[in-house]
Amino acid sequence: MSYQELDQTRHVFQAADYAVCGAMLLASLGIGFYYGLRGGRQRTSAEYVLADRSMTVIPVTLSLLATMFSGISLQGFAADVYFRGTMLIWLIASNIVFSAVAFYVFVPMFYNLRITSIFEYLEARFNKAVTACGIFAFTLHSVLYMSLVSFTACTAATAVTGVSFGVAVVCVIGVCTIYTVMGGIKAVMWTDTIQMLLIFATIIIVVIKGNIEMGGVINVWQIAREGGRIELLNISPDPTEYYTVWGFLIGQLGAAAMVVCNQYLMQRFLACKSLAVAKTAVVGFMVGSTIFISLCVFGGVTLYAYYAGCDPTMRGHLNQPDELLPYFIIDVFHGVPGMAGVLLSGMLGAALSTLSSALNGVATLLGQHLVKPYVKNLSDERYTMVLKSLATLLAIIILGVTFLVPLIGGAVPTLLAIAGAVSGPILGIYLLGMFYPRCKAKGAFVGYLVGASIGIWLGVGNVLHGNRSAGILPLSIDDCPALNTTLETMTTTFDPSVYTTTSLDDSTSSVMTNPDEESGPIFGPLYSVSRIWFPTLTCFLTILVAAIITWIFGGNDLESVDPRLYVKLPKWGHCAWPFKACGRNKERGPPSDVKFEMQAPDNEPVSQQEEGENSPLQKLGISDTGPGVKCNHGRLRKDSKV
């Protein structure tokens, strides 16, 4: 198809395509109304937030996948492989590590504590100051990232349908808000299930159609190899290289926070009917993410093979690299009624699933920490209404920020770099709480501030001064049909450094950015370090600073911390952790004749019975009885009088 013909047809959606997209949106609304009008009608917080802890493996697993892999992932992964090659496949190894950590540590810990917000753990283990750091960072990142998710999905919809950007934004966020507020977490998870099936269908159809057009898998692979896209084992130790094996195996370890310290992902595990179901869902998530990443990588290879000799970016057909997938859909399926609608539904579904999860999860987070503790005598029914109001307010904020994305342009990567830079430090304070019982709130707080500050500095410096064209492979228009002089002139001035593709890093946006500026003579090399290393670096700094503060000012006695709030390490693991304070005797517990008391603010002991509901574990809904009772953020007092 010629450039002129494609330009005339790319905005023409047939009636069948509109019908398919409309059916997907109506199905999402229908599920929301169904769960909003049946059973308990989402009148209790337990039903609205955790589905009465009754969910099973399949909807939880598919909901996890749909939440984790947004429309940005669907479009961005394929575009990233198109521009940078197949090293992204090593993200599978990172996800296996994340899943293992969740399976053995975080999911059992959070599920057994019976908490609603994962940041309740930080409040019980440390204090409200540490908790506030995590809540602020997570909320800021969620709002910015969800706005970018909405922007990317609506831009794709505008490109292929001709519907105005404003109408697309209002429709997508409006539909999402209605079914999220009406149906609660059950509606969110079941719509996620349908949407994830559409997401898988989208990438599978793209791969199959592309391979048919190019004469089979072997031919596609050969074209990609000749174009330098097939690279599976870059073991260079250079941290400035965009993707390396070590970057994924080591540099991305800190990015585990995107899974294990993510409220709206962990909320799905907490909604499971049993711990066994939750752990099975972790395994399903690991398998599903492996399949999804593999499909996206091969999808990117297929797109490259299709456009190898006539790159649409250099021809001026794309405003953003992430438009590549919707461009291919319209280019290849423009004459097939309904097919473009199915594929666009997959991209919109990816955005809806992530957005709805964030609305429900962040509303839960704010309700648990900013409303419940300060509004006394609030009935559960009224509290549920507050949660629904918070979700609506968040949707309005995201709607506004989405409209600002095209206006602030190049500032988006900087804002996301600031918000995303704190994921490593958040993981750091959770690891300190779970594996280093000697660490007090002071150490965790200072460690977080140092780690987050360094992360923000490096992230912003990388956006402003780093080499944005790092890893970009050559593109060609040698096989294009004859073009006019204007277009030829355009291709000779093309600079790939003005494009930033969305890949595994949430701090990378899909908007146009300015060309590279000269780095400063002092920190230039540091700013050139690949962002893939930042999460682990900032996580390590957080732990190191907290360990130093603990060594200087002293830490908790091992006996004073509730064993339910930390993880026992085997003896061989002591050498890898500061002060060898991680082990505890399996049979350790308080003597039967020892009385535990709360430490009051004025340092006067207050009996546990008098403290009542002010006990941190009781705030979590956990009984303060039994061995190792925690009081006052992990510290216990023993009455010397037996």
Disulfide bonds with the S-S distance in Angstrom:
Cys310-Cys480 1.95
